[in-house]
Amino acid sequence: MLGGIVITKKSCTVWPAGVILLAMSAPAAAGCDRPCLKTLLDGYLAAVVKHDPSGAALAGSYRHTENAINIPLGKGVWQSITGLGQVQRRYLDPVSGQAAYYGIVTEGDQLVIATARLRIENRAITEAEWYLVHESDPGLPGATPPSSWNPQSLSATPPPERVIPAAQRLPRDTMLAIVNSYFDGITSHDGSVVRAHPGCNRYENGTRVTGRRGGVNDDCVSGLTNFNLANVAGRRVAFVDEQAGVVLGMAVFIRRAGATLPRNAFSEWFWIEDGKIRNIWTAMYYPGPERPVPNWPPFDGNFPLPVFSTAAAAPAATSPSYAADLAAITDFNSRYLRAINAGDSAALSALTDDDHIMLAPGRPPLVGKAANDAANARGFQQFNIVETWNPLETVIDGNLAYQRGSFTVAATPKAGGAIRTTAGSFLRIYRRQADGSWRMSRDMFNAEQPDAATR
């Protein structure tokens, strides 16, 4: 069968590609409808939480990967997951014979963002492909946390649950084409190729990375011209929940030649409305150069050829000393952010220079450690704060470094009342100490809602 041509002994018949896809998928779907798929998915998740593979309808051919690594039966999530979290979304595709979970799972007291894709054949589970995102996972240099892990934000803005009336559902092939247009736009560095609503949002591992300017030049298709990517490789878009209006796409971002950024392997849940992409939610990870991704047919092993997935010789700016400094600043940011979110004034004070200066919108500068400590203490007395950072650039020059990026803040009044939220951009200056450690020296930021800033 080539190009939609089916050759038999008696005839040569041309079938539309969509008919061929349906015919290829039908055997898997024939034995398990939506209720059947949901029952198997629920049973599988319950068995994982109970650490009991015998409680799931697993086929003898069952294959299981976690972030592209093959896992023996009974290991991995079968041992680590202890429950399902606040966000639980289940999607079903009887045409392809697949069921999937997106949301939060727990490993003891740790929250993990996850996608789990199951394939069902003859009412038995033959495949389980997990994408798992932890707070401590590797990611982009300078990001805090590196993997953009943010289950709190995902809980605040989860994918809505809905059932689209039958008369309003899009054809399956149309939904697949809409999602493929997104990957085509990324590969061609042209957002106009993408069939998306203006202002469409993208949530990476829970962190919203769009919409900080109201969607104006800051939506899910903005910035593709200079996006550091050579190819969307290992693309798989074969899961469609027509009833929910959701499509699952999986692929690997291959960086441009010479780039030092790691590859990005992702599962992306596309929320489609009125024939266009409305929002995207992801569970994604950053594999090292030795990791075989995606490690699923038809792209088994390391795809594409290694020459496209490893960086060229690093420039002088990425010498070991620079890398060590960048890692130290990344760790510093993690500690600084933990102190803010824990309301720990003492820990925050220990991370700032004696002559620390903060420049906040609409206020006089706060000069010196004492003034900053007092302002932080007042803020922590009044609010419980959840702050996130998304660094975009880090420059280190001797004993000084600066970093710019974006942030979000959600401040909940301890006395009760509405949560005050804001987002904006920051510029920070760090100073190396005599012992080699770093401290915050200058902290400047703007905000969409200046009155919501509490520090």
C-alpha positions in Angstrom: 0.0 0.0 0.0 1.7 3.2 -1.2 0.3 6.7 -1.5 -3.3 5.6 -0.8 -3.1 2.8 -3.5 -4.2 -0.6 -2.3 -3.1 -3.4 -4.7 -5.0 -6.7 -4.8 -4.7 -9.7 -7.1 -7.8 -8.6 -9.0 -7.7 -4.8 -8.9 -5.9 -1.6 -8.1 -8.1 0.6 -5.9 -7.4 4.1 -4.7 -8.6 5.0 -1.2 -8.5 8.3 0.5 -5.8 8.5 3.1 -8.3 9.0 5.9 -10.1 5.8 5.0 -6.9 3.9 5.1 -6.1 5.4 8.5 -9.5 4.3 9.8 -9.1 0.9 8.3 -5.7 0.4 9.9 -7.0 1.6 13.3 -10.3 -0.3 13.3 -9.1 -3.7 14.6 -7.8 -2.2 17.8 -10.9 -0.2 18.3 -13.5 -2.9 17.5 -13.2 -4.6 20.8 -13.1 -1.7 23.2 -15.4 1.4 23.2 -15.1 4.5 25.4 -16.6 2.8 28.6 -14.3 -0.1 28.0 -11.2 2.1 27.6 -12.0 4.1 30.7 -12.5 1.0 32.8 -9.1 -0.3 31.7 -7.4 3.0 32.3 -9.0 3.4 35.8 -8.0 -0.2 36.6 -4.4 0.4 35.5 -4.0 3.6 37.5 -5.5 2.0 40.6 -3.1 -0.9 40.2 -0.1 1.4 39.8 -1.1 3.2 43.0 -1.4 -0.1 44.8 2.0 -1.2 43.4 0.3 -4.3 42.0 0.7 -5.1 38.3 -1.6 -8.1 38.7 -4.5 -5.7 39.3 -4.2 -4.3 35.7 -5.3 -6.0 32.5 -1.7 -6.3 31.1 -1.0 -8.2 27.9 1.9 -10.6 27.7 3.5 -8.2 25.2 3.2 -5.2 27.6 6.0 -2.7 27.2 6.6 0.2 29.6 8.8 3.3 29.3 9.3 6.3 31.6 10.9 9.3 29.9 12.0 7.0 27.1 13.7 4.5 29.4 12.5 0.9 29.3 11.3 -0.2 32.7 10.9 -3.8 33.9 7.4 -4.9 35.1 6.9 -3.9 38.7 9.6 -1.2 38.7 9.5 2.5 38.2 6.0 4.1 38.8 4.8 0.7 40.0 7.0 1.3 43.1 7.1 5.1 43.3 3.5 6.4 42.7 1.4 6.6 45.9 -1.6 8.4 44.6 -3.3 10.6 42.0 -3.2 14.4 42.5 -5.6 17.3 42.4 -5.6 17.4 38.5 -6.8 14.2 36.9 -7.8 14.2 33.2 -8.6 11.0 31.3 -8.8 11.0 27.5 -10.1 8.2 25.3 -9.6 7.3 21.7 -11.5 4.2 20.6 -10.5 4.7 17.0 -6.8 4.1 17.7 -7.5 1.9 20.8 -5.8 4.2 23.2 -6.5 5.8 26.6 -4.4 8.4 28.4 -4.0 10.3 31.7 -2.8 13.8 32.2 -2.4 15.6 35.5 -0.6 15.2 38.8 0.5 12.1 40.6 2.2 11.8 44.0 5.3 10.0 45.0 5.1 10.2 48.8 4.9 13.9 49.6 6.3 14.9 46.2 4.1 16.1 43.3 4.8 14.9 39.8 3.3 16.1 36.6 2.5 13.2 34.3 1.2 12.0 30.9 0.5 8.3 30.7 -0.5 6.8 27.3 -1.9 3.3 27.1 -2.6 1.2 24.0 -5.4 -1.4 24.2 -5.6 -4.5 22.1 -8.1 -7.3 22.6 -9.1 -5.6 25.9 -5.6 -5.9 27.3 -3.0 -3.1 27.8 0.0 -3.6 25.5 1.8 -0.3 25.9 2.4 2.3 28.6 4.4 5.4 27.8 4.9 7.7 30.8 6.2 11.3 30.8 7.1 12.3 34.3 8.3 15.7 35.5 9.9 16.3 38.9 11.0 19.5 40.6 14.6 18.4 40.5 14.7 17.3 36.9 17.3 18.7 34.5 16.1 21.5 32.2 17.1 24.8 30.7 20.2 26.5 32.2 19.2 29.3 34.5 15.5 28.3 34.8 14.0 27.9 38.3 13.1 25.1 38.5 15.0 24.0 35.4 12.1 21.8 34.1 9.4 24.6 34.7 7.7 22.1 37.1 4.8 23.9 38.7 1.9 21.7 39.9 0.4 24.5 41.9 0.0 26.5 38.7 -1.4 23.5 36.9 -3.9 23.0 39.7 -5.0 26.7 39.3 -5.3 26.5 35.5 -6.0 22.8 34.5 -7.4 21.7 31.2 -11.2 22.2 31.5 -13.4 19.1 31.4 -16.1 19.1 28.7 -18.1 16.9 26.4 -18.7 18.5 23.0 -22.1 17.9 21.5 -21.9 15.4 18.6 -23.1 17.9 16.0 -20.3 20.3 16.9 -17.4 17.8 16.9 -14.7 18.2 14.2 -13.7 15.3 11.9 -10.8 13.4 13.3 -8.6 14.2 10.2 -9.3 17.9 10.7 -8.2 17.8 14.3 -5.0 16.0 13.3 -4.3 18.6 10.7 -4.8 21.4 13.1 -2.2 20.0 15.5 0.2 19.1 12.7 0.0 22.8 11.6 1.5 23.7 15.0 4.5 21.5 14.5 4.8 22.7 10.9 4.8 26.3 12.1 7.6 25.6 14.6 9.7 23.8 12.0 9.3 26.5 9.4 9.7 29.3 12.0 6.4 30.8 10.8 3.5 31.3 13.2 1.1 32.2 10.4 1.2 28.5 9.3 -0.4 27.5 12.6 -4.2 27.2 12.9 -4.5 28.8 16.4 -6.6 31.4 18.1 -4.9 34.7 18.8 -3.9 34.7 22.5 -3.7 30.9 22.7 -1.9 29.9 25.9 0.8 27.3 26.5 1.5 25.7 29.8 4.8 24.0 30.1 4.8 21.5 33.0 2.3 23.7 34.7 4.0 27.0 34.1 2.2 29.4 31.8 4.8 30.7 29.4 2.3 32.9 27.3 -0.2 35.6 27.9 1.9 38.0 30.1 1.1 40.8 27.7 -2.5 39.8 27.2 -1.6 37.6 24.3 -0.4 40.4 22.1 2.8 39.1 20.4 3.0 36.7 23.3 0.8 33.6 22.5 1.5 30.0 21.6 2.8 30.9 18.1 4.8 34.0 19.0 8.6 34.2 18.6 8.9 31.3 16.2 11.2 33.2 13.8 14.1 33.1 16.3 13.1 29.9 18.1 16.2 27.8 18.7 15.1 24.7 16.9 16.2 22.9 13.7 13.5 20.2 13.6 10.5 18.7 15.3 11.6 15.1 15.2 9.9 11.8 15.9 6.5 13.4 15.5 3.6 11.3 16.6 0.0 12.7 16.4 -2.2 9.7 16.6 -4.4 10.2 19.7 -7.7 12.1 19.3 -10.5 12.4 21.9 -13.2 13.8 19.6 -15.7 14.0 22.4 -13.4 16.2 24.5 -12.0 18.1 21.5 -8.4 17.2 22.6 -5.4 15.8 20.6 -2.2 14.4 22.0 1.0 15.1 20.1 4.5 13.8 21.0 7.8 14.7 19.5 11.4 15.9 20.2 12.7 19.4 19.7 16.1 19.2 18.0 18.2 22.3 18.5 20.1 24.2 15.9 23.6 23.2 15.1 26.0 24.5 17.7 23.3 25.2 20.3 24.1 24.2 23.9 20.5 23.9 25.0 19.4 20.3 25.5 16.8 18.5 23.4 13.2 18.7 24.7 11.0 15.6 24.5 7.4 16.4 25.1 3.8 15.2 25.3 1.4 18.1 24.4 -2.3 18.2 24.9 -4.0 20.4 22.4 -7.3 22.0 23.3 -9.2 22.7 20.1 -12.1 25.1 19.8 -13.9 26.4 16.7 -11.4 24.7 14.4 -8.3 26.2 16.0 -5.9 25.6 18.9 -7.1 27.4 22.0 -4.6 26.2 24.7 -1.7 23.6 25.1 -0.8 21.8 28.2 2.5 19.8 28.4 4.4 17.2 30.3 7.9 17.3 29.0 11.5 16.5 29.9 15.0 17.4 28.7 17.0 14.2 27.9 20.7 14.2 27.9 22.6 13.5 24.6 23.0 9.8 25.5 19.2 9.3 26.0 17.4 7.3 23.2 14.3 9.3 22.5 11.5 8.8 21.8 12.1 5.1 21.9 8.7 4.2 20.4 7.9 2.9 16.9 8.3 4.0 14.3 11.1 6.1 15.9 12.8 3.5 18.0 16.1 4.5 19.5 17.8 7.8 19.2 16.0 9.8 16.5 17.1 11.3 14.2 20.8 10.7 13.6 23.1 11.7 16.5 24.7 14.5 14.5 21.4 16.4 14.7 20.9 15.8 18.5 24.2 16.6 19.9 25.7 20.1 20.3 28.8 21.2 18.4 31.9 22.2 20.3 30.9 24.6 23.0 32.1 28.2 22.7 34.4 29.7 25.2 31.5 31.1 27.2 30.5 27.6 28.2 33.9 26.6 29.7 33.7 24.5 32.9 34.1 27.6 35.1 31.2 29.3 33.4 29.1 26.2 33.6 29.9 25.9 37.3 29.0 29.5 37.9 25.7 29.1 36.0 24.9 26.0 38.0 25.6 27.9 41.3 23.3 30.7 40.3 20.6 28.3 39.3 20.9 26.6 42.7 20.9 30.1 44.4 17.7 31.0 42.6 16.1 27.8 43.8 17.0 28.6 47.4 15.9 32.2 47.0 12.6 31.2 45.6 12.0 28.6 48.3 12.6 31.3 50.9 10.0 33.5 49.3 7.4 30.8 49.0 8.0 29.6 52.5 7.7 33.2 53.9 11.2 32.7 55.5 12.6 36.3 56.1 15.8 35.0 57.7 16.7 32.7 54.8 15.9 35.5 52.3 18.1 38.0 54.3 21.0 35.6 54.2 20.9 35.5 50.4 21.2 39.3 49.9 24.1 41.7 49.9 24.4 44.2 52.7 23.9 47.0 50.2 21.1 45.2 48.4 18.8 47.5 46.5 15.3 46.7 45.2 13.5 48.8 42.6 9.8 48.1 42.5 7.2 49.9 40.3 5.7 53.0 41.8 7.8 53.0 44.9 11.1 54.6 46.1 14.1 52.3 46.0 14.6 50.1 49.0 18.3 50.6 49.8 20.3 48.3 52.1 19.6 44.9 53.8 17.7 46.3 56.7 15.1 48.2 54.5 14.6 45.1 52.3 14.3 42.8 55.3 11.6 45.0 56.8 9.6 45.1 53.6 9.9 41.3 53.2 8.8 40.7 56.8 5.7 43.0 56.3 4.8 41.1 53.1 5.1 37.7 54.7 3.0 38.8 57.7 0.2 39.8 55.4 0.3 37.2 52.6 1.0 33.6 51.7 3.0 33.9 48.5 3.5 31.6 45.5 6.1 33.0 43.1 7.6 31.5 40.0 10.5 32.6 37.8 11.3 32.0 34.2 14.9 33.2 33.4 15.5 34.1 29.8 19.1 35.2 29.8 22.0 34.9 32.3 25.3 36.6 31.8 28.3 36.1 34.1 31.3 38.5 34.0 33.9 37.9 36.6 32.4 38.5 40.1 29.2 40.0 38.8 26.3 38.4 36.9 22.9 39.5 35.7 19.8 37.6 34.8 16.6 38.8 33.1 13.3 36.9 32.7 9.7 36.8 33.7 7.8 36.1 36.9 4.4 35.4 38.3 3.1 36.0 41.9 0.0 34.9 43.6 -0.5 36.4 47.1 -3.2 35.1 49.3 -4.2 37.5 52.2 -3.8 35.7 55.5 -6.7 37.7 56.9 -8.9 36.5 54.1 -9.9 37.9 50.7 -9.3 37.5 47.1 -5.9 36.2 45.8 -3.8 39.0 44.3 -2.0 38.0 41.2 0.5 39.7 39.0 3.1 38.9 36.3 6.0 40.9 34.8 9.6 41.0 34.0 12.7 41.1 36.2 16.4 42.1 36.0 18.7 40.9 38.8 22.3 41.5 39.5 24.3 39.0 41.6 27.7 39.5 43.3 30.2 36.7 44.0 31.3 36.6 47.6 34.8 36.0 49.0 34.0 32.3 49.6 32.9 31.9 46.0 29.1 31.9 46.7 26.6 34.3 45.1 24.2 36.8 46.7 21.5 39.0 45.3 22.8 42.6 44.9 20.1 44.4 42.9 16.5 43.3 42.2 14.4 45.3 39.6 11.0 44.4 38.2 7.9 45.7 36.6 4.4 44.3 36.9 1.1 44.2 35.0 -0.6 45.0 38.4 1.9 46.9 40.5 -0.4 47.0 43.5 -0.4 43.2 43.7 3.4 43.0 44.3 3.9 42.3 48.0 7.7 42.6 48.4 
